[in-house]
Amino acid sequence: MPNFIKSALLPSDWIHDQVTEFCLIGRSNVGKSTLINALAKTKIAVTSKTPGRTHTVNFYDFDRFRLVDLPGYGYADYSNEKKDEMRYTIDTYLSKRINLYGVFHVIDAGVITKLDQEMSVYFKSKFVNHFIIVNKIDKLNQSEKSNLVKKVSSYTKVPNEKIIVISAKKSIGINQIWTTINSCLKSIKIN
């Protein structure tokens, strides 16, 4: 059964072992905590209506791998000192974490920003296993949904097959994330 392990800001306080990790990163209030709970099929992550509540790196045990929730980016109501601290934490995790095998970049289906685009370009250049999760499709009408993958692909320069469209709140598309994770885990065993 999946469960929360710990929160930690400093790299020295992170978990130090060989377990494969997939991280979730996205703008504040994009629904990462709700997504973690949907994947776990139980409430293991705290959700909040207030954006920017994740200030630390949160580690979740999913048996065969760990899911790591990174602080949200792009939230304006932080002090410059807090922003710098979180930026350092995110950069350190993404550039130095040897456990990291895949990045799930979570974006909001209704509001895809220039910052999302820039982050996507960065992830694509750095990680082979970089996937975009487009969350909150339950808030879109049918015509908005119809071209969504094509629109996201065009805007982020990420191929269609690496884009997963979901509603974490309604558990739509969660199986596709599991298929992606299982495929990645299988490729680790083969190598």
Secondary structure by P-SEA (a helix, b strand, c coil): cccccccccccccccccbbbbbbbbbcccccaaaaaaaaaccccbbbbccccccccbbbbbcccbbbbbccccccccccaaaaaaaaaaaaaaacccccccccbbbbbcccccaaaaaaaaaaaacccbbbbbbccccccccccccaaaaaaaaaaccccccccccccccccaaaaaaaaaaaaaaaaaac
